[in-house]
Amino acid sequence: MKRALLVDIDDTVVDWIGPARDAVIASVATHRSLAGSDPDQVADRFLEIVEETHALWMAGELSVDGLRAERIRRLVAESGTDLDDGEAEALAATYREAYLGARRAVPGASELLTEVRRRGVRVVAVTNNLVAEQEDKLRHTGLRELFDALVISEAAGVSKPDPRIYELALSAADVSADEAVMLGDSWANDVLGAVGAGISAAWLDRRGSGVPDPAVPVLRMSSLEPADRVADALLSSGA
C-alpha cells in the first residue's frame, strides 16, 4: 500500500473552473463591450486566456494584480474594445469578488482525504500557485486540516511538471517515490510530471476526455466518490 497521497488542488479537490466560469458570466460577460456575446463562450475564452498568460506571472513579468487585469483586458480587447488601466483593474476586481464567493470543494474531496488519512497515509498538496491563494482556498472550502503539508510553486521556486517539485513533496511526506501516488486533473503537470519523477499517477478526468496517451501508466477516474473505493484504487500497489 502507498504511504503518501500527493494531490493537486485546483480542479482536483477544489473546483476552480466552475466558480471561475460562474464569476465571468456574472461579472464580465455583462460588460457593455460584450453585449450580444454568448456568456458561455466568453467564459470559455477567459479560461483559455488564463492558461495562455500564466507564464507571464511565473516569469515575473506581471504582478498578480497586474496579471488579473491583463487577462480581463485581453478578453475585452477581442471584442474590439480597449480598456484603460483603471477600467481593467475595476472589472478584474469585480470578477475576483464574484469568484471568491463561488469557491467550493470538488464533490467527494473531503470524504476522500479523510478516508486516506484514516488509513494512516500522509496527504501532501503539490500545486502551482501563490501560497496565500492556495492556503485561503483550502481554508474557505474546509479542506486545509486534511493536508499534512503543502508544496506550492511560489515557495518551492519550481513548478509542476518539473521533477524537483515532486522531490520536495516526497521529502515533505518522508517517503520514497515508489511509496507515493499523485492525484491530479492535469495530464501534463500531474500525470506526466509524476511519472517523470518515478511516482505512480492517478488522473482525475471529470469531463470524460479520455486518456491522451494509452502508453502512459495511469489510473484514470472520473470522480472522487465513493471515498472507500477511490482510496482502495489510489493506494493499491498497482495504481
C-alpha angles and dihedrals in degrees: 000000000000116000098205138038113206109197138187117227111208113074090350103072100351117049109234105160095052097052092040091054091046091051094048092050093047100042112017107031088060092062113120092243091060097048109140094020122126104255092213091054090048089053092047091052092048091056090052091051090051089058092044094052102040091094091060090067094040089054091049093243093126136026118237092259091045091051092051091052092045091055091053091045092053093046094052093041090063088065090057098260124115115209120209118230094266094050093047092049093047093050091046090052091051090050091047093053092050091048095050091053093049099052116126141161121262109258110271096013097116093045093049096049090046091052093048092051091046087062091056095256119142117235119212125177118224108191144156110227146071119312095230092046094053095041091052092045092054093046092048092053095043095244103109096093090054092068124081092197142357123221105192124181095231092059095033093054090222134074138215131299089037107106091225093073089053090051088055090050092051089050091050090051092043093228138117122248094260091054094059139069126200120219120194147132099233115089093198100040104031105027104031091033093054095042089050088056092050094256126132112250134215118191121210103210101178092162095053096241094152128230109303094208119025089194091070113089106235141145107231122204132172097202144020090230138133094032099210095051094043090049090050091053095044097048101041114108092244097056 
